[in-house]
Amino acid sequence: MTATATVVALLKNNSDQLTNIAATNIHAYSISTADWTDDAPLVLVTEISRSVSLYGNDNVGRELEEIQIQLYYPANYTGDMDTIEKALITVLRANKYYCSSNAGHVMTPDTKNILNTLKFKHTK
């Protein structure tokens, strides 16, 4: 299973612990036009890198995976984005995915959505 598929499954299986994120709004690799919404946050999970950090007996002993989660909020979103992101970080940290970067909120010039990018590292 890819790192993206693992994280998407993890988030969907724990969607009851995520604030204001429906399991149907968690996506892998891309968000289709039909899935865009103007009234709820969307989550996009993608992979950044995978590197081997330990070898032994001609086998890989440990891999470091890095994934990226982009949160898209409607331009007029009035909910608490920090609460949403903290809940997501908490669920992932409980499963040994550690947030290594929080880019902060920006407005996209094309869709006018509010976007935040979180990066996570996981040792496999």
C-alpha positions in Angstrom: 0.0 0.0 0.0 1.3 3.5 -0.8 2.0 6.0 1.9 -0.9 8.1 0.5 -3.3 5.2 0.5 -2.3 4.4 4.1 -2.8 7.9 5.3 -6.1 8.4 3.5 -7.4 5.1 5.0 -6.1 6.2 8.5 -7.9 9.6 8.2 -11.1 8.1 6.9 -11.2 5.4 9.6 -10.7 8.1 12.2 -12.9 10.8 10.7 -15.0 10.8 13.9 -12.0 12.4 15.6 -11.5 15.0 12.9 -13.3 18.3 13.4 -15.5 19.4 10.5 -13.9 17.0 8.0 -16.2 14.4 6.5 -14.6 11.2 5.3 -16.0 11.9 1.8 -13.9 15.1 1.7 -10.6 13.2 2.1 -8.8 12.6 -1.2 -5.7 10.9 -2.5 -3.5 12.5 -5.2 -6.2 14.8 -6.7 -9.6 16.2 -6.1 -12.0 15.8 -9.0 -14.1 18.7 -10.2 -17.3 16.9 -9.0 -15.8 16.7 -5.5 -15.1 20.4 -5.0 -17.4 22.1 -2.5 -17.9 25.7 -1.5 -19.1 24.9 2.0 -16.7 22.5 3.7 -13.0 21.9 4.0 -11.3 19.4 1.6 -8.2 17.3 2.4 -5.8 16.2 -0.3 -3.0 13.7 0.6 0.0 13.2 -1.6 3.5 11.7 -1.2 6.7 13.8 -1.1 9.5 11.3 -0.7 10.6 7.9 0.6 14.2 7.3 1.6 16.0 4.3 3.0 17.8 5.0 6.3 19.0 1.5 7.4 20.3 -1.6 5.6 21.1 -5.0 7.0 21.7 -8.4 5.5 20.9 -7.0 2.0 17.5 -5.9 3.2 16.0 -2.5 3.9 15.6 -2.1 7.6 13.9 1.3 7.8 12.3 3.7 5.5 11.5 7.4 6.1 8.3 8.5 4.3 7.2 12.0 3.9 3.6 12.9 3.0 1.9 16.2 2.3 -1.6 17.2 3.3 -3.2 20.2 1.7 -6.4 21.6 3.3 -8.6 23.6 1.1 -11.2 25.9 2.8 -13.9 27.9 1.1 -12.9 31.6 0.7 -15.6 32.6 3.1 -15.0 29.9 5.6 -15.9 31.0 9.1 -15.0 27.9 11.1 -11.9 27.5 13.2 -9.1 26.3 10.9 -6.7 25.8 13.7 -9.0 23.4 15.5 -9.4 21.4 12.3 -5.7 21.2 11.7 -4.9 20.4 15.4 -7.3 17.5 15.3 -5.8 16.2 12.1 -2.2 16.5 13.5 -3.4 14.7 16.7 -4.8 11.7 14.8 -1.7 11.4 12.7 0.7 11.8 15.6 -1.2 9.0 17.5 -0.2 6.8 14.5 3.4 7.9 14.4 3.2 10.5 11.7 4.9 13.7 12.9 4.2 17.1 11.5 7.5 18.6 10.2 6.1 21.7 8.4 3.0 23.9 8.6 3.1 26.4 5.8 0.4 28.7 7.1 -2.8 29.9 5.4 -2.7 31.5 2.0 -5.5 32.3 -0.6 -5.0 30.6 -3.9 -5.1 33.1 -6.8 -7.1 30.8 -9.2 -9.9 29.3 -7.0 -9.8 31.8 -4.2 -9.8 29.0 -1.6 -7.8 29.3 1.6 -5.0 26.7 1.5 -2.7 25.3 4.2 -0.1 22.7 3.5 1.1 20.3 6.3 4.0 17.9 5.9 4.5 14.8 7.9 7.3 12.3 8.4 6.8 8.6 9.3 9.4 5.9 9.9 8.3 2.6 8.4 
